[in-house]
Amino acid sequence: MITGQPEEGGYAFRNVPANKRAVLIGIRYQNDVPFVALRETTTGRHATEALAFRETTLEELERMLERLK
């Protein structure tokens, strides 16, 4: 798992091998409610579409992350 570094207009992921399958995971909270977004991508691309967040529960989020290990 690699954490993105905030940049103007989004996040950057540094020192990642190119042309590898990856899953972008976005997690945010609004009014103490968790939201998650997932997007499959290939590393090395300069930009990706905006993530589509959906409301979730902490339990569902934990199960989702466990499946991605």
N, C-alpha and C positions, 0 to 999 in steps of 0.2 A: 504494500500500500504506500502510495506517495502522496504527500500533501502539496497542493498547488500553491504557488506564490501569487498574491494579489498584484494585479497590474491594471493600468487604465483599460477599461473595457472588458475585464475578465480575469482569468488566472493563467499562469504559465507553469508548466511542469518541466523541470530541468533535469539533464543527465538521464534521460529515458532512451533506451534503444529504439531506433526507428523501425517502422513496419512490423510492429507487434500488436496483437489483439489486446485491447484494454477495455475496461468498463469504467466510465466516469460516474462517480457517485456524488451527488450534491445533497447535503443535509442542511436544513435551516429551521428556525423556530419563528413562529408568528404568534404572539399572545400566548406563549408557553405551549403551543401545539406544534408537534414535529411535522415536517414536510420532507419528502424525499424525491429525488429524480435520478434515474439511471439512463445511461446512453452507452451503447457499444460503439467503439471507434477503433481506428488504427493509429498507432503512435507515429509522429513525424509530420502530421498534418498541421498547418499553421493555425487553423481556426475550426471551430465546430459550431453547430447551431446552438441556440440557447436551450438550456435544460428546461423541461416541463415538470414542474413540481406538483406533487399531489399529497394531500393530507394522509398521515399514517399514524400508527401507534408505536410506542417504544418497543412493544413486544414484536410487532411485525417488522420493524426496522432491525432488531436483533436477529430475527430469523433470516431476513434477507441478506444481511452481512455474513452470517454463518454459511449460507449456501455459496457465497462468492469466494470463500477461502480456498 
